[in-house]
Amino acid sequence: MKGQQMVHRVDPTRVAWRQAGDEVVVLDTDRSVYFGLDRAGTLLWHRLVDGATQHDLVTTLVDDATVDRDQATADVTAFLDDLRRHGLLLGS
């Protein structure tokens, strides 16, 4: 459908994660690999747990950080690409 964006979600069957201060630690349970997310990654991760569109994620970064929409879009695209490459999102 035109105008409708894909909702991205963390694959709960593939990851275990915990908040550690301002960061999130993620375990890929299939490969036993840990990932550490910085503050911006943590903001995005929390949105992805419940499901979010790319637009939602970009808005989250723009609203929270001193980053413009173009930079936030590039950052979110790279973050989603990394999560997909590692198979941490549903449908990846």
SVG drawing of the C-alpha trace seen along z (x, -y; Angstrom):
<svg xmlns="http://www.w3.org/2000/svg" viewBox="-2 -20 32 41">
<polyline fill="none" stroke="black" stroke-width="0.4" points="0.0,0.0 1.2,-3.4 2.3,-5.5 2.5,-2.5 5.9,-1.7 7.3,1.7 7.3,2.2 10.6,3.5 10.8,5.7 13.5,7.4 13.3,11.2 12.6,12.4 13.4,16.0 16.9,14.9 18.0,12.4 18.2,11.9 19.0,8.4 19.4,6.4 19.6,2.7 23.0,1.9 23.0,-1.7 22.5,-3.9 23.3,-1.1 21.8,2.2 23.7,5.5 22.2,7.9 23.0,11.6 22.5,13.3 21.4,16.7 21.9,18.6 25.6,17.6 26.4,16.7 27.6,13.2 27.2,10.1 26.6,6.6 26.8,3.4 24.5,0.5 25.3,-3.1 22.7,-5.6 21.3,-6.2 21.2,-2.5 19.5,-1.9 16.8,-4.4 16.2,-2.7 16.4,0.8 13.6,0.0 11.4,-1.1 12.2,2.0 11.2,4.3 7.6,3.2 7.9,2.6 8.5,-0.7 8.7,-2.0 11.9,-3.7 10.0,-7.0 9.3,-6.4 13.0,-5.6 14.2,-8.7 11.7,-10.8 13.0,-9.3 16.5,-10.3 15.6,-13.8 13.5,-14.4 16.1,-13.1 19.4,-14.2 21.0,-17.3 20.9,-15.6 19.1,-16.8 16.6,-14.6 19.1,-13.7 21.7,-12.5 19.1,-10.6 17.8,-8.9 21.3,-7.8 22.0,-6.6 18.7,-4.6 19.3,-3.1 22.8,-1.9 21.5,-0.6 18.7,1.4 21.1,2.7 23.4,4.0 20.6,5.6 19.3,7.3 22.8,8.4 23.2,10.1 19.6,11.6 18.3,9.9 15.1,8.5 12.0,10.5 12.0,11.4 15.7,10.8"/>
</svg>
